[in-house]
Structures are given as structure tokens and as C-alpha cells.
Amino acid sequence: MSSPIAFVRKLPHGTAVGIAIPPDVGEADLAELHPAERAHATGLPPARRPPFVAGRRALRIAIEACAAGASRNFALLPAASGAPLIPSGVFASLSHKRALAVALACADDDDGLIGLGVDLEELRPLRGNIARRVLTESERAVHDALPPASRDPFTLFRFSLKEAFYKAASAHVQRRLGFHDLEVGDVAPEGAATLRADWLSPLGLTCEGWAAVLPVDFVTSTVRLYRLAAAVPTAR
């Protein structure tokens, strides 16, 4: 039996699919893959096979949910950057942690969208204080004013949104991105996140973010990158 689907959710930035990462890979798991993906998986070290297999299953389900047939004969193999190759007519991104792989996909509706990113983080106490490395000066001021119990979640949400942003933007920005290149303002209860990066506008770009606890004990963040000439759509 192949690894179970944890969830399929329609989010503001696309369809998200979570697949439980199995402890090891069996024939049923490999049978779910494109032949070229199966060949790639069998060539990986044993420890890397489960996240690869679960991630490709999640990607394929998410892509098919927003563009039926788009991935039927397309091998979702890693590009040179490590990110998965994605068929034309769709945007997609992938993230995984030890027990779960999450994919996000949306159709290319020609509304100025040029990049999509998703990130998954376990919602748990952080190992050490990473706030100085992850947060901008303004973010740290807010962080430091919070009750101690709220500081790790505050940092984790911003870490995750920045990771999702890098995935959305990396192919379109000719510069090395760091955590201080994006500032996260408020994250609303329903998930809408305020993102600020003054250097994007001169490049003709803008972005929007979303983050929430999804599923329980995980933070899932998504970011869309747009050409500035296009109107950024409201969350659907």
C-alpha cells in the first residue's frame, strides 16, 4: 500500500497536497511514479528515497488538481538547482520535513504570476535563538516585545515565509538572497501575510504571502511572485 494522503486543501495561492513520508519505500510507492522518477528514486541513497517518492506523489496530485493532464507524461525530476522540473501551463513548489511532504500548485492563468513557493516547518520550540539571523531589525523589535512563549512561533512563521519567498523568487532575481532581504509584517488569523521588499519594485516585481498552521503541528507558508504591471489578485 502506498503512503497515505494527509490532506488536499484549496489555499489562496493554489491547491496544497500533503503526503505522509513512509519510513521506507516499497513497490506500491514506486508504482505511483513516472518511469523516469522510479529510475531516479532507485538510484538515490535509501534515506533519500522516501521524501523523494512522497514529494513526487504530492506534486503530481496537486498539479493534476489545477491542470488535469498536465503531468501525465511529464517526469518531475530535479533540476540543477534541486527544485523539481514543472510542466508548462502550471506553477508548483515542494517542501518536506521528516514525516510530511507538501506540494503547492496552481494553473498559469497569465495574470502576471511568475513564481510560486511553498515551505513546511514543524511547529515546535526552536533549537537555540535564531531570531538575529532570521529577523530584520524591525521584526526583532516586535519579537523582543512579545511574551517569551510567543517568540518561537513568531520567528518560525517568518522563517517559513522567507523560505517560500526564496523558492518563488530565486529563478527571477539575479542576486543572492538572505533572510534580511524580505520583511514580514502582520500575519492575519486567516493567513494573509504582509511582505515587504523595497528592492523588488525597481525590478518590476511584487509578491504576496500566506501562512497558517496546516496541518496540526506544522506551519505551511506560500508566496506568489508577480510582475508589477499586473494587478495582484486578492486571496481567493
Backbone bond lengths (Angstrom), bond angles and torsions (degrees), N, CA, C in turn:
res aa  C-N    CA-C-N  psi(-1)  N-CA   C-N-CA  omega(-1)  CA-C   N-CA-C  phi
1 M - - - 1.469 - - 1.527 109.77 -
2 S 1.339 117.05 132.30 1.452 120.75 -178.88 1.525 109.72 -73.13
3 S 1.359 115.87 161.58 1.456 120.84 -176.86 1.533 110.25 -63.01
4 P 1.347 118.11 144.44 1.470 121.47 -171.85 1.521 113.74 -74.81
5 I 1.325 114.62 154.62 1.465 121.85 172.12 1.515 107.59 -80.40
6 A 1.323 116.78 122.83 1.462 121.18 -179.62 1.527 111.29 -79.48
7 F 1.331 116.45 -40.47 1.466 120.22 177.75 1.518 110.05 -165.90
8 V 1.325 115.57 156.56 1.465 124.49 167.32 1.520 105.22 -131.85
9 R 1.331 116.22 118.38 1.461 120.31 -175.49 1.524 110.49 -133.65
10 K 1.304 115.62 137.71 1.453 121.35 170.97 1.518 107.94 -85.93
11 L 1.327 116.99 114.82 1.456 122.97 -179.16 1.532 109.60 -107.69
12 P 1.330 118.11 168.37 1.462 119.52 179.63 1.526 114.14 -56.17
13 H 1.348 118.17 -29.42 1.467 121.03 -176.65 1.518 114.09 -103.78
14 G 1.322 117.92 6.70 1.458 119.68 179.19 1.511 111.54 145.94
15 T 1.320 115.49 -172.29 1.466 121.68 178.11 1.521 109.13 -91.79
16 A 1.338 115.51 126.20 1.462 120.97 178.02 1.516 109.69 -105.99
17 V 1.325 116.01 136.91 1.466 122.40 179.58 1.516 108.64 -128.82
18 G 1.319 116.19 127.51 1.456 121.18 175.91 1.523 110.78 -109.36
19 I 1.323 116.52 133.89 1.467 122.85 178.01 1.527 108.22 -125.01
20 A 1.312 116.27 129.04 1.462 120.18 176.22 1.523 109.71 -64.99
21 I 1.330 116.25 133.14 1.462 120.64 178.21 1.527 108.80 -83.01
22 P 1.334 118.17 120.45 1.463 120.19 -177.50 1.524 111.09 -73.76
23 P 1.335 117.53 158.34 1.469 119.32 177.37 1.517 112.90 -65.74
24 D 1.326 116.38 -29.36 1.463 120.91 173.97 1.524 108.05 -149.71
25 V 1.318 117.14 172.94 1.459 122.64 -174.51 1.527 109.95 -107.54
26 G 1.337 115.41 126.62 1.456 121.07 177.31 1.515 111.36 -109.72
27 E 1.315 116.14 179.58 1.463 121.20 -178.98 1.518 111.72 -61.93
28 A 1.348 117.53 -36.40 1.458 119.89 -179.98 1.522 110.93 -63.51
29 D 1.335 116.73 -37.00 1.473 120.35 178.07 1.522 110.84 -67.25
30 L 1.336 116.46 -45.36 1.467 120.51 -178.93 1.520 111.59 -65.66
31 A 1.326 117.10 -31.09 1.459 120.79 -178.23 1.531 112.07 -65.82
32 E 1.329 116.53 -20.79 1.465 120.35 179.60 1.530 112.54 -76.38
33 L 1.349 117.79 -11.81 1.457 121.76 -171.66 1.522 112.85 -94.45
34 H 1.321 115.74 157.82 1.467 123.28 167.56 1.534 107.47 -61.60
35 P 1.343 118.84 145.73 1.468 119.83 -178.79 1.527 114.20 -51.90
36 A 1.341 117.88 -39.19 1.463 119.88 179.25 1.523 111.15 -69.46
37 E 1.320 117.21 -32.79 1.464 120.51 175.75 1.523 110.67 -68.78
38 R 1.331 116.62 -39.03 1.471 120.36 177.10 1.511 110.37 -60.66
39 A 1.331 116.32 -44.48 1.464 120.38 179.75 1.520 110.69 -62.54
40 H 1.329 116.17 -41.09 1.470 119.68 178.51 1.521 110.09 -64.95
41 A 1.327 116.96 -43.75 1.470 121.03 -177.76 1.520 111.79 -61.90
42 T 1.316 116.94 -42.73 1.462 119.40 -178.04 1.521 111.95 -68.57
43 G 1.328 117.16 -20.09 1.460 120.53 177.28 1.518 113.89 -87.51
44 L 1.316 117.11 -5.56 1.467 120.84 179.23 1.522 110.88 -82.34
45 P 1.337 117.38 155.06 1.468 119.48 171.01 1.527 109.49 -58.66
46 P 1.331 118.70 146.44 1.467 121.19 -176.11 1.527 114.29 -50.38
47 A 1.324 118.31 -37.84 1.464 120.61 -176.84 1.528 112.48 -68.93
48 R 1.341 117.31 -22.49 1.462 120.56 -177.55 1.527 112.85 -93.76
49 R 1.324 117.55 -11.39 1.470 119.65 -177.50 1.530 113.34 -67.48
50 P 1.353 119.36 -47.23 1.468 117.96 -176.91 1.524 114.48 -57.36
51 P 1.360 120.47 -47.71 1.470 117.92 179.08 1.522 112.71 -65.96
52 F 1.333 117.77 -33.01 1.461 119.58 177.95 1.524 110.35 -64.71
53 V 1.326 116.63 -48.00 1.462 120.94 -177.48 1.523 110.72 -64.34
54 A 1.329 117.44 -47.59 1.465 119.98 179.59 1.526 111.17 -63.19
55 G 1.332 117.27 -40.10 1.450 120.88 179.57 1.510 113.03 -63.83
56 R 1.322 117.31 -41.12 1.473 119.68 179.84 1.511 111.66 -69.31
57 R 1.316 117.16 -36.99 1.466 119.35 175.47 1.526 110.30 -63.04
58 A 1.343 117.01 -44.62 1.460 120.72 178.98 1.532 110.92 -61.73
59 L 1.327 116.84 -44.71 1.467 120.93 178.58 1.525 111.83 -59.31
60 R 1.319 116.63 -46.43 1.461 119.85 -175.94 1.530 111.05 -65.16
61 I 1.321 117.07 -41.57 1.456 120.19 179.02 1.524 110.58 -64.89
62 A 1.336 116.78 -43.12 1.469 120.48 179.96 1.522 111.40 -64.55
63 I 1.326 117.09 -43.65 1.466 120.83 -179.98 1.521 110.63 -64.40
64 E 1.326 116.93 -44.42 1.465 119.71 -179.59 1.518 111.82 -65.01
65 A 1.340 117.56 -29.39 1.463 120.91 179.95 1.522 112.19 -67.43
66 C 1.340 117.42 -28.69 1.464 119.56 -177.64 1.525 113.06 -109.08
67 A 1.321 118.09 -13.72 1.470 121.85 179.03 1.516 108.28 -152.10
68 A 1.315 116.65 81.04 1.462 122.26 -174.76 1.524 110.94 -55.23
69 G 1.321 115.86 130.03 1.457 121.84 178.55 1.504 114.63 87.70
70 A 1.335 117.46 -8.61 1.471 120.49 -174.56 1.516 112.23 -63.25
71 S 1.327 117.82 -34.70 1.466 119.84 -174.68 1.518 113.19 -109.47
72 R 1.331 117.49 8.07 1.462 120.52 -172.52 1.524 112.45 -56.62
73 N 1.314 117.38 -44.84 1.465 120.97 -177.97 1.530 111.62 -115.17
74 F 1.320 116.10 24.89 1.459 121.14 -175.94 1.521 108.93 -114.69
75 A 1.333 116.33 127.26 1.464 120.91 178.31 1.522 109.27 -85.64
76 L 1.308 116.45 121.56 1.469 122.42 -178.50 1.528 109.53 -86.54
77 L 1.310 114.84 66.85 1.466 121.34 -176.18 1.527 110.81 -88.83
78 P 1.326 118.31 160.94 1.466 119.95 179.01 1.529 111.74 -70.69
79 A 1.326 115.83 138.09 1.459 120.90 171.54 1.522 108.44 -80.39
80 A 1.329 116.65 178.88 1.463 120.29 179.68 1.526 111.63 -60.14
81 S 1.327 116.80 -30.56 1.461 121.46 179.77 1.527 112.43 -75.18
82 G 1.332 116.46 -13.99 1.454 120.91 -175.37 1.513 112.94 99.45
83 A 1.337 117.05 -21.65 1.466 120.83 177.28 1.526 109.37 -71.42
84 P 1.328 118.62 150.96 1.464 119.83 -179.27 1.524 112.76 -71.09
85 L 1.311 115.63 141.44 1.457 120.68 170.27 1.522 108.53 -67.65
86 I 1.348 116.49 137.71 1.457 121.75 -174.57 1.529 108.96 -123.08
87 P 1.336 118.73 137.27 1.471 120.15 179.34 1.520 112.16 -65.70
88 S 1.313 116.76 156.77 1.463 121.03 178.68 1.528 109.88 -65.39
89 G 1.327 114.90 155.46 1.455 120.29 179.07 1.512 114.35 87.02
90 V 1.323 116.84 3.55 1.462 120.12 -178.25 1.525 109.55 -152.15
91 F 1.319 115.82 151.46 1.456 122.59 170.64 1.519 107.70 -112.37
92 A 1.325 117.21 143.07 1.464 119.99 179.76 1.514 109.79 -155.82
93 S 1.324 115.21 157.25 1.452 122.49 179.48 1.521 108.25 -149.97
94 L 1.340 115.50 160.43 1.466 120.77 -172.99 1.525 110.24 -140.79
95 S 1.332 115.97 143.24 1.456 121.89 174.27 1.523 108.43 -146.87
96 H 1.320 117.08 153.71 1.460 119.03 176.00 1.520 110.51 -152.40
97 K 1.303 113.78 151.87 1.448 123.71 169.88 1.529 106.52 -122.74
98 R 1.333 116.83 -175.58 1.463 119.74 -169.08 1.525 114.67 -52.59
99 A 1.319 117.86 -40.82 1.462 120.53 -171.98 1.518 114.29 -108.46
100 L 1.338 118.19 -5.07 1.456 120.32 -170.59 1.526 111.55 -148.42
101 A 1.330 115.27 139.48 1.462 122.41 171.52 1.521 108.28 -115.69
102 V 1.324 117.08 135.97 1.457 122.00 -179.53 1.521 109.29 -127.73
103 A 1.331 115.51 130.73 1.461 122.21 175.75 1.523 108.83 -117.89
104 L 1.323 115.59 147.66 1.461 122.81 176.45 1.521 107.86 -127.64
105 A 1.328 116.95 135.43 1.467 120.03 179.47 1.523 110.01 -144.98
106 C 1.327 115.09 149.81 1.461 121.36 172.94 1.518 108.38 -149.08
107 A 1.315 116.21 155.08 1.463 120.86 178.53 1.516 110.54 -73.27
108 D 1.316 116.14 150.39 1.461 121.98 174.25 1.519 107.66 -82.96
109 D 1.332 116.30 99.26 1.461 121.97 -176.75 1.520 113.23 -95.53
110 D 1.346 116.58 11.74 1.458 122.03 177.47 1.535 111.48 57.49
111 D 1.347 116.60 41.74 1.458 121.24 178.52 1.522 111.30 -106.20
112 G 1.342 116.58 21.27 1.448 121.05 -179.98 1.509 113.60 94.93
113 L 1.319 117.82 -5.89 1.460 121.20 178.70 1.529 110.10 -66.54
114 I 1.351 116.21 130.40 1.467 119.03 178.27 1.524 113.03 -127.97
115 G 1.339 117.87 -9.15 1.460 119.30 -179.00 1.516 111.74 -154.51
116 L 1.330 115.99 146.01 1.459 122.15 -179.58 1.520 108.26 -137.61
117 G 1.334 116.83 135.94 1.457 120.20 179.31 1.512 111.63 -137.22
118 V 1.331 116.72 146.06 1.456 122.01 174.59 1.526 108.29 -133.56
119 D 1.326 116.18 145.57 1.455 120.60 175.28 1.515 109.14 -138.94
120 L 1.325 115.84 146.19 1.455 123.65 -179.35 1.517 109.07 -126.77
121 E 1.325 116.95 129.05 1.462 121.67 179.10 1.523 109.39 -135.45
122 E 1.325 116.34 141.55 1.456 120.62 175.52 1.523 109.91 -72.60
123 L 1.332 116.11 131.25 1.454 121.43 -179.89 1.524 108.32 -85.78
124 R 1.322 115.06 94.59 1.458 121.18 -177.77 1.528 107.81 -155.17
125 P 1.340 117.20 165.37 1.470 118.72 178.73 1.522 111.71 -56.30
126 L 1.318 115.77 138.50 1.458 120.66 -178.01 1.521 110.99 -76.44
127 R 1.319 115.75 149.60 1.462 121.19 176.61 1.521 108.91 -85.12
128 G 1.302 116.18 94.74 1.453 119.56 -177.66 1.518 110.98 86.52
129 N 1.312 116.51 169.28 1.454 122.96 -178.39 1.527 109.80 -91.74
130 I 1.338 115.93 106.08 1.466 120.21 -179.68 1.524 111.45 -101.38
131 A 1.332 117.02 6.38 1.463 120.30 -174.08 1.521 112.13 -57.78
132 R 1.336 117.93 -43.72 1.465 119.77 -177.00 1.523 111.44 -63.18
133 R 1.315 117.05 -36.41 1.474 120.29 -179.63 1.526 111.86 -75.07
134 V 1.324 117.69 -34.32 1.460 121.80 -171.91 1.520 112.84 -93.58
135 L 1.332 117.71 -37.34 1.452 121.61 -170.13 1.528 112.39 -95.70
136 T 1.335 115.07 144.77 1.458 120.45 171.88 1.530 109.06 -73.25
137 E 1.322 116.07 173.30 1.461 120.41 -179.82 1.528 111.36 -59.42
138 S 1.347 116.20 -43.15 1.470 119.70 179.67 1.518 111.16 -66.59
139 E 1.326 116.89 -40.59 1.466 120.13 177.94 1.532 111.28 -64.44
140 R 1.334 116.30 -38.43 1.468 119.55 179.95 1.528 111.18 -66.06
141 A 1.325 117.30 -34.41 1.466 120.24 178.49 1.529 110.15 -62.58
142 V 1.312 116.76 -41.69 1.466 120.27 177.16 1.519 110.08 -67.70
143 H 1.336 115.98 -45.57 1.472 122.08 179.08 1.522 111.25 -54.75
144 D 1.324 117.15 -47.19 1.462 121.55 -174.41 1.527 112.56 -68.99
145 A 1.341 116.31 -22.71 1.464 120.21 179.56 1.528 112.66 -85.71
146 L 1.328 116.75 -8.22 1.466 120.47 -178.41 1.522 111.45 -79.30
147 P 1.338 117.16 157.06 1.473 119.31 169.74 1.528 108.85 -60.81
148 P 1.326 118.15 146.55 1.471 120.67 -176.70 1.529 114.34 -51.58
149 A 1.322 118.05 -36.84 1.471 120.58 -177.71 1.522 112.75 -68.20
150 S 1.329 117.47 -19.72 1.475 120.79 -178.01 1.521 112.98 -94.33
151 R 1.321 118.55 -8.32 1.460 120.79 -171.45 1.529 112.50 -72.75
152 D 1.325 118.34 -42.78 1.459 119.47 -179.98 1.524 111.92 -63.53
153 P 1.356 119.73 -46.64 1.464 118.61 176.12 1.532 112.88 -59.83
154 F 1.336 117.36 -39.65 1.464 121.23 177.74 1.528 110.44 -57.66
155 T 1.324 116.51 -48.21 1.466 121.11 -179.75 1.518 111.05 -66.45
156 L 1.320 117.74 -41.66 1.459 121.13 -176.92 1.523 111.79 -64.26
157 F 1.331 117.25 -41.68 1.461 120.02 177.54 1.524 110.31 -60.57
158 R 1.307 118.28 -42.03 1.461 120.86 -178.89 1.521 111.89 -72.47
159 F 1.307 116.87 -38.63 1.466 120.04 173.79 1.524 109.92 -57.29
160 S 1.334 117.31 -47.17 1.457 121.47 -176.99 1.524 112.03 -65.82
161 L 1.330 117.42 -43.49 1.472 120.08 178.35 1.523 111.49 -62.66
162 K 1.320 117.20 -38.15 1.460 120.00 178.93 1.522 111.10 -68.36
163 E 1.329 117.62 -37.98 1.465 120.60 175.97 1.530 110.39 -62.66
164 A 1.330 117.20 -43.33 1.465 120.42 178.26 1.528 110.90 -63.85
165 F 1.342 116.33 -38.55 1.462 120.39 177.97 1.524 111.24 -61.85
166 Y 1.319 117.24 -44.56 1.460 120.12 -179.24 1.531 110.90 -60.47
167 K 1.325 116.57 -38.80 1.468 119.14 178.87 1.522 110.87 -65.76
168 A 1.330 116.77 -38.95 1.464 120.05 179.79 1.523 112.20 -70.66
169 A 1.349 116.44 -34.16 1.462 120.49 -169.93 1.517 115.06 -99.90
170 S 1.323 118.63 -19.18 1.464 120.80 -167.64 1.518 113.68 -58.14
171 A 1.324 117.99 -34.94 1.456 120.31 -178.11 1.527 112.58 -79.14
172 H 1.333 117.57 -8.19 1.466 120.86 -173.11 1.520 113.74 -119.53
173 V 1.317 117.05 -3.05 1.460 121.16 -177.60 1.524 108.68 -120.38
174 Q 1.309 116.54 119.01 1.465 121.50 -177.48 1.523 110.73 -87.76
175 R 1.325 115.49 59.35 1.459 120.91 176.57 1.522 107.46 -157.45
176 R 1.313 116.00 156.73 1.458 121.04 176.35 1.524 108.13 -79.66
177 L 1.312 116.80 125.18 1.449 120.96 -176.42 1.524 111.14 -95.43
178 G 1.332 114.69 138.75 1.459 121.19 175.31 1.520 110.19 -121.56
179 F 1.327 116.50 171.07 1.452 120.36 -177.43 1.527 112.57 -61.52
180 H 1.328 117.61 -27.12 1.457 120.09 -177.31 1.524 112.63 -86.18
181 D 1.336 117.57 1.59 1.461 120.75 178.02 1.528 113.05 -83.16
182 L 1.328 116.60 -8.10 1.464 121.39 176.81 1.521 108.06 -133.86
183 E 1.324 116.10 136.19 1.459 120.65 176.33 1.521 109.19 -115.18
184 V 1.314 115.69 133.17 1.467 121.60 179.47 1.516 107.91 -105.55
185 G 1.324 115.53 123.65 1.455 120.61 175.63 1.522 110.30 -88.61
186 D 1.319 116.16 -127.75 1.455 120.65 -179.33 1.528 111.33 -71.69
187 V 1.329 115.23 147.16 1.453 122.58 168.19 1.523 106.08 -117.83
188 A 1.327 116.64 110.16 1.468 121.32 -174.72 1.524 111.02 -69.27
189 P 1.325 117.34 157.93 1.469 120.04 178.87 1.520 113.53 -55.62
190 E 1.342 117.06 -33.39 1.465 119.56 179.03 1.526 112.67 -82.75
191 G 1.353 117.63 -3.85 1.458 121.04 172.17 1.509 116.61 114.61
192 A 1.323 119.35 -22.16 1.471 120.62 -177.66 1.523 109.93 -60.48
193 A 1.332 116.60 129.80 1.460 122.46 -176.14 1.522 110.24 -118.10
194 T 1.323 115.95 137.17 1.457 122.00 176.22 1.526 109.21 -86.81
195 L 1.327 116.89 119.24 1.459 122.52 -179.76 1.526 109.48 -114.03
196 R 1.332 116.68 137.58 1.464 121.24 179.57 1.527 110.18 -130.88
197 A 1.316 115.71 127.93 1.465 122.44 174.26 1.523 106.67 -151.74
198 D 1.325 116.22 94.40 1.465 120.91 -173.75 1.525 112.67 -59.89
199 W 1.338 117.11 -25.81 1.457 119.87 -177.66 1.532 112.86 -75.61
200 L 1.341 117.87 -11.37 1.462 120.15 179.46 1.525 112.75 -71.16
201 S 1.344 116.29 -40.78 1.462 120.32 -175.22 1.531 113.13 -57.94
202 P 1.359 119.77 -45.01 1.469 118.87 176.94 1.527 113.50 -61.31
203 L 1.310 117.55 -21.08 1.467 121.36 177.03 1.529 112.06 -87.48
204 G 1.344 115.75 -0.15 1.465 119.47 -178.81 1.506 113.27 76.72
205 L 1.352 116.92 28.64 1.458 120.99 -175.59 1.514 111.33 -127.29
206 T 1.320 115.94 156.73 1.450 122.95 172.33 1.528 107.89 -148.93
207 C 1.330 116.64 168.83 1.465 118.54 -176.61 1.518 110.49 -149.09
208 E 1.323 116.00 164.42 1.456 122.19 174.37 1.517 108.57 -141.42
209 G 1.337 116.80 149.97 1.456 120.63 -175.28 1.513 112.89 -129.94
210 W 1.316 114.65 163.13 1.472 123.27 178.20 1.516 107.47 -151.03
211 A 1.332 117.36 140.98 1.463 120.41 178.49 1.518 109.88 -154.72
212 A 1.330 115.99 141.08 1.462 120.84 179.40 1.515 109.29 -159.04
213 V 1.320 115.87 167.11 1.464 121.07 173.19 1.527 106.98 -78.69
214 L 1.309 116.91 106.09 1.461 123.28 -176.94 1.520 109.19 -155.30
215 P 1.324 119.73 119.48 1.465 125.58 -13.53 1.528 110.08 -73.41
216 V 1.322 117.27 -162.52 1.459 121.03 179.57 1.529 109.82 -56.30
217 D 1.321 116.22 134.19 1.470 123.71 177.06 1.521 113.86 76.80
218 F 1.325 118.76 12.32 1.461 122.38 174.32 1.527 109.43 -132.99
219 V 1.328 116.19 145.47 1.459 122.03 168.61 1.523 107.32 -100.64
220 T 1.324 116.11 123.58 1.466 121.62 174.51 1.517 108.35 -111.87
221 S 1.330 116.41 124.93 1.465 122.37 -179.66 1.522 109.82 -120.11
222 T 1.321 115.62 144.42 1.459 120.49 177.13 1.523 109.57 -135.11
223 V 1.320 116.39 146.19 1.471 122.16 178.37 1.522 108.80 -138.31
224 R 1.316 114.80 136.71 1.471 121.76 171.61 1.528 108.47 -111.62
225 L 1.321 116.46 138.19 1.460 123.36 176.29 1.522 108.24 -111.98
226 Y 1.342 116.27 130.84 1.463 122.35 -176.74 1.519 111.52 -124.14
227 R 1.334 115.45 155.72 1.456 120.49 165.17 1.531 107.58 -72.76
228 L 1.311 116.39 136.52 1.460 121.26 -172.47 1.516 112.78 -63.21
229 A 1.326 118.23 -28.15 1.459 121.07 -178.33 1.515 111.41 -65.17
230 A 1.350 117.31 -24.30 1.454 120.67 -179.16 1.527 109.51 -88.38
231 A 1.309 115.43 144.63 1.464 119.39 175.94 1.518 108.98 -70.73
232 V 1.313 116.42 133.41 1.458 119.76 178.17 1.520 108.17 -77.27
233 P 1.320 119.59 120.05 1.462 120.87 -177.65 1.525 111.51 -69.85
234 T 1.296 115.43 153.43 1.452 119.55 175.61 1.518 109.21 -74.80
235 A 1.335 115.87 159.59 1.472 120.12 -179.96 1.519 109.49 -60.64
236 R 1.337 114.99 134.55 1.461 119.78 -178.98 1.520 110.10 -100.82
